[in-house]
Every structure is written in structure tokens, then in C-alpha cells.
């Protein structure tokens, strides 16, 4: 899992095994990462490093559109035309910069 800024530059990386994504029917999977300060606009990338015999199938929702992209960190994203990836990010409410610094 790679957190990228609005220019698709990596900010943080959290390795997760393919086994974190169970095979079978589409389902939501929760992947915990450490609390991380994110910029106002960011991308969450998931790199499966898939091969012909190893990888993960990530489902997508065809009832929605225009919220997901495809690409790799360091390269500009391209719209995902088939729907929206079934990835959801949980974030805390916005915090003031002073509060984050402990002031």
C-alpha cells in the first residue's frame, strides 16, 4: 500500500502480503496502517506485483464512476473507466496544524 501526494509522489509505504486479501467472493478487507498525516489531496495506491500465477483480484463497483484511477507512483494517474475500485480510506477529521504539533 502506497500513500501518494497529489502529484503521485510516494509519502509512505506499508507492505502487506497477498494473503491479506482472501480469495473467493468479493468482500471488504480491513488493512491496518499506522496513523499518518495526509495532505488535503492524496492517492492511495495498491501494488499487487501480480504475475501469471500470483496476485490479487480487486473488485470494482460499476454503479459509480469517476472516483478511481489506475497508475503507478511517480507516473500520472489515468481514469479507471469501468467503475470505482472497492477501496475505502478511513481518516480522522481534519485537525489544525497546531494541534498536530502538540500546541
N, C-alpha and C positions, 0 to 999 in steps of 0.2 A: 504494500500500500504506500503510495507516494503522495504527499501533500505538496501542491504546487501553487505558486502565486498566479496572478492574472496574466503573466507572460509565459506561463507553463514552466517556470524555473522551479526546481525542487526546493522545498523548505525543510521537510522531514520525511524520513522513510521508516517504515515498520515492516520487517519481514514476517510473513505468515505462510504456513505450509499449505499445499494444495488440499491436504486432509481437512483443513478448516471449513471447506465447502463440501458438505455431504452430497453424494451422488443420489439421483432419483428425482422425484417430483420437485418442481420449483418451490423454494421456501426462502424466508428471510433468515439470514445468518448474522449473528452479532459478533463483531470482531473488536475487542477492546484495544485501545491505544492510549498512551499517556496523555493527560491534558496538555494541549498545545495551543498557543496563541495563533490565531489565524487572521490574515488580512481581510478587509471588507469583501474582496472578491478573490475566490480561490477555486482550485480544481482538486478533486480527489481522483487520483489515478490508481488503477489496479492492474498490475503487470503479472500475467499468469505464466509467462515464459513457456507457452504451450508448444508441444511437439506433436508429431503424428500419434504418439502413444501415451502422452501425458498432458494433463491440462485440466481446466475447469470450464464448465458451461455456466455462463452468467445469463440469466433470463432478462427479458425486457418487456415493458408494458406497451402494448400497441394502442391503448386508449388515450395515451398522452403523447406529446411530441414537443420538440424544440427546447428541451431542458438538458439533453445529454450530448456529449461529443465523443469522438474517438481520437486517438493520437498517442504520442509518447512524450515524456518530459523533455523539454528543450526544443520541441517542434510544435508549431501552431496546431491547435485543435481543429478538427473538422466536424461539422454537424452530423449526428447519428440520425439518419433518415427513417429508420424502421420503427422508432418509438423512443422510449426512455429506459435507460438501464435501471434495473431494480437495485439501486444503491441509495441508501439514505444516510445522511450525516447528522449526528446529534451534536448540537452546540449549545453552550450556555448562553444566556442573554448577553448582550453587549455590555462590556464593563468599561468604565472610564480608565484612561491610561494611568492616572494617579493611583487608582485602586489596585491596578495590576502591579504597580511598583511598591505597593505597601504603604502609600501615603494616606 
